[in-house]
Amino acid sequence: MAYILVVDDESKMRHILRIMLELKGHKVKEASNGSIALKLIKEEPFDLVISDIKMPELDGFGLLDELKRLDQGPPVVFITAFATIDSAVEAMKRGAVDYITKPFEEERIHLTIEKALGISKIMEENRELKRQLDDVAGPKDIIYASPAMKKVIKMAERVAIKGDTTVLILGESGVGKEVMAHYIHKMSPRAQGKFVPVNCAAINQGLVESTLFGHERGAFTGADRRKKGLFEYAQGGTLFLDEIGDLPFEAQAKLLRALQEKAIQRVGGNDVIKIDVRVLCATNQNLEALVKKNKFRQDLFYRINVFPIEIPPLRSRTEDIIPLAKHFVKKAMGRDIDGPIFTQGAERVLLEHSWPGNVRELANAMERAVIMASSTPITVEHLSFLKPNKATGSLKDFKLPPEGINLEEFEKDIIRQALEIADNNQSKAARLLGLTRSKFRTRVKQLEND
Ligand SMILES: Nc1ncnc2c1ncn2[C@@H]1O[C@H](COP(=O)(O)OP(=O)(O)OP(=O)(O)O)[C@@H](O)[C@H]1O
């Protein structure tokens, strides 16, 4: 038994197919065009779609294209009125798994459907395998939805496969530079090797070279044993040099040599040790400005700036805020969550905050909100520590446009916004507008009556 969606603008055709399919024990739903079908497919788990090609609004090919974009739709079998090779070939080229011809031959239809259902099962198994693979090899924790991040990820994936290219990851503090470095490693041919992150700003200045390149016994006071550095430790894998702008000047020369010669020497040693390590760097400083101030070597800057990737601040990719926030809430609660995670008002507060500390600030805020809320949905109250920019009584930034406004509509809109932020609590909404609850109610009533 399978769940099949029949899409045709002719109700008679849908009816004939429904009867044929139901007699074989399948469950059937009908749609009269591609748009309706698409909506249903997003809501329900169909095993198969049988669709006409020519239909008003969204035709069969359009539906197929949309399903491909969803990347998880059921397989599609087309119905063609006349068995012209052309439309059948076009259908298969576009990704349909098969086609049936009108007038229907019952036996052939059932054979086609059995075959298509077999393909459906394989597609589902493939998806499951891919999910399992992602769990093992891929970082599933890089969350994004914004076009800006999609572009960045695409670039990262493109450079990741070039397993030796140095990448410079730029962006404000907390935007996810380390997460990105890890992602590049995981998507690269070095994924089986180690990912070794090191924060250049956090290493004791005097020990930077020894930390990165290792030292021989007796190289300096306290070096009572030979020690391997992080470059050797990362052999075959990826070394991530975070806050590269803070690397001391002398160590920069040594790093440049290591990158150019793919070899290092331990501090106090003469042996040249070959290294097979990809270096990824990150900074939130302006390296060019540091070069001008003679704080960063120009030659090293050119060497590491081969492929810069800039991660935009969270405030300029607002589409990422809610998916990230939901991810952090689930993480903080340690489980999946049924039902809404945020109220509408809470989402609005999250979207309106400017997130100067970027994703890190959002992660910390969600941890705090979960403690305050203890259960979902999280409301505006649980986010009160975010202190939204409070509008001043005079609305200084609001300028009356020369063509004027409709004051009543404006007031209605402000009241609607207040209710949204207050999660429909009238007292809270009144407070947001500096009104008493009774005055607020009178206003609302007046506007409703107008
Ligand atoms: N796209 C993302 N998906 C999921 N988690 C993210 C994402 N981006 C950042 N994070 C999380 O936000 C926090 C900060 O990220 P990360 O340490 O990578 O930032 P950073 O830019 O390297 O910061 P800094 O400049 O301070 O070193 C981490 O807890 C990280 O897991």
The ligand as an ORCA input file, in Angstrom:
! r2SCAN-3c Opt
* xyz 0 1
  N      26.623     28.789     11.729
  C      26.697     28.336     12.974
  N      25.966     27.283     13.360
  C      26.020     26.831     14.629
  N      26.782     27.357     15.578
  C      27.543     28.425     15.284
  C      27.543     28.963     13.959
  N      28.387     30.007     13.939
  C      28.884     30.135     15.172
  N      28.400     29.172     15.992
  C      28.674     29.005     17.432
  O      28.941     30.324     17.959
  C      30.059     30.330     18.832
  C      31.135     31.242     18.259
  O      31.653     30.691     17.063
  P      33.204     30.666     16.699
  O      34.040     30.361     17.904
  O      33.395     29.822     15.525
  O      33.386     32.205     16.332
  P      34.711     32.976     15.935
  O      34.343     33.888     14.841
  O      35.822     32.016     15.699
  O      34.974     33.811     17.236
  P      36.335     34.569     17.686
  O      36.612     35.635     16.678
  O      35.981     35.146     19.008
  O      37.400     33.525     17.744
  C      30.482     28.884     18.956
  O      29.861     28.344     20.086
  C      29.957     28.228     17.704
  O      29.697     26.869     17.915
*
